[in-house]
């Protein structure tokens, strides 16, 4: 993952919480939570352009946002 002094690779760029990324912790990629958990397309689209490819989102932000349009 490329480094940027202004972006903390250990923090989620969406919420600022620890992203629990195994790769940024120096662990094998296959041990990362994101290898077994689907990441919502919406979450990826919400990533700021300057953070893409530099910091991972956290498990909470990776979950799909509830669709409130079906609630009556």
C-alpha positions in Angstrom: 0.0 0.0 0.0 1.5 3.4 -0.9 2.3 5.7 1.9 1.2 9.3 2.4 2.3 11.3 5.4 -1.1 12.9 5.8 -3.0 9.6 5.7 -2.9 7.1 8.6 -3.0 3.7 7.0 -4.1 2.2 10.4 -7.3 4.3 10.5 -10.5 4.1 8.5 -10.7 7.1 6.2 -14.5 7.1 6.6 -14.9 7.2 10.4 -11.3 7.6 11.8 -11.5 4.4 13.9 -8.8 1.7 13.7 -9.4 -0.3 10.5 -8.0 -3.6 11.8 -6.0 -4.1 8.6 -3.7 -7.1 8.8 -1.5 -5.8 5.9 -0.8 -2.4 7.5 0.0 -4.4 10.7 2.6 -6.4 8.8 0.6 -9.6 8.8 -0.2 -11.8 5.7 -3.0 -10.4 3.5 -5.0 -13.6 3.8 -5.3 -13.1 7.6 -7.1 -9.7 7.1 -10.8 -9.5 8.0 -11.6 -8.2 4.5 -10.6 -11.4 2.9 -13.6 -13.2 4.5 -16.1 -10.4 4.7 -17.9 -8.7 1.8 -17.3 -5.0 1.6 -20.2 -2.9 0.4 -19.8 -1.2 -2.9 -21.4 2.0 -1.3 -18.6 2.1 1.3 -15.9 1.9 -1.4 -17.6 4.7 -3.4 -17.7 6.9 -0.3 -13.9 6.7 0.1 -12.2 10.1 -0.4 -10.2 10.1 -3.6 -7.0 10.9 -1.8 -7.4 7.9 0.5 -8.0 5.3 -2.2 -5.2 2.7 -2.2 -3.7 4.3 0.9 -5.9 3.3 3.8 -8.5 0.6 4.4 -11.9 1.0 5.7 -12.9 -0.6 9.0 -15.3 -3.6 9.3 -18.2 -1.4 10.6 -17.9 1.0 7.6 -17.6 -2.0 5.2 -21.1 -3.2 6.0 -23.9 -2.2 3.7 -25.9 0.8 4.9 -29.5 -0.3 5.8 -32.0 0.5 3.1 -34.6 2.7 4.8 -36.6 3.0 1.6 -38.5 -0.2 2.4 -39.6 1.0 5.8 -43.2 2.3 6.0 
